[in-house]
Amino acid sequence: MWTVSVVLTPAAVDFVDVPTLEKLTGQPVLSQYRSPDTQRVRSAPPSAVIVAPASYNTICKLALGISDTYALGTLAESIGRGIPVVVLPFVNSALAARRPFVSAVESLRAENVRVLLGPGQWEPHPPGTGDQQVATYPWAAALDTATAVRNR
């Protein structure tokens, strides 16, 4: 059984139905650091974290330790605390071929982050075809991996 919390990048807020996610999870959707006068949302540390769909930008920033959004800060801290993190990329083949991305994936894997990229996992799509890949995006693979890691 999972208790699901959703943390979004600021860019994702524009194309996600936040009220529906809050209703489905029973948790507030977070996307911004709180102001000092706002009450902190207290919750138990997660047993696993899924980052999906993970963009080129998110993966590269996470590997470099850049924490310029609440989502990246939460991820960076989770990795540092040894919480299992599963990353399911959604990138095109041109971006995935870039050295910064290849290095980022290698760096994250060196920190025991499970990056589901490559044969039998998620394969980058040709540029300009992302909208055609949405229906086959392997959400279940991320959940299966997180469940397996959590149960170890």
Phi, psi and omega in degrees: 000133179247144164256122187257131171236145181244130174238125183248152167286157178304325180294325183290334181303328183289338182235017177242143178275087185301312180302321179293318178298319179294322178293317181293321184269337185072015182233151173291143174274126182253143177212351183228151170296145180282153175281156183303333182268006179260139180294138179288138174277116181265132175208161177292152176301144181292152175274343175194159179229134175248130177249104184201140348286132183266119181280166173307312182299311181298315182296314180295315179296316181300316180296328180275354180082017179284128185234060185265006173224161178300319180299313180293323177297318178297317179294314180301316180293321179299315178298315180297331179275357180080016176285132180300131179237129178245126180247123176247099184294156167223087183225155176272167186294330178294316178289320181294337179278346182291141180302319179301322180289314179302315178296321180297315179298315178299316181297315180295317178297325177295339177261019179068021172280132179273106179259112184275078184220128178126182182306133180080359179235233177259131178253133177301147182259160177298147178306140178083004182242013183302321181296335178280347183264347186303317184294336182254009180299128189276064179307319183298327180297322178294316179295317178299318180294316179298320179295317180296317180293318181296325184276002179283000000 
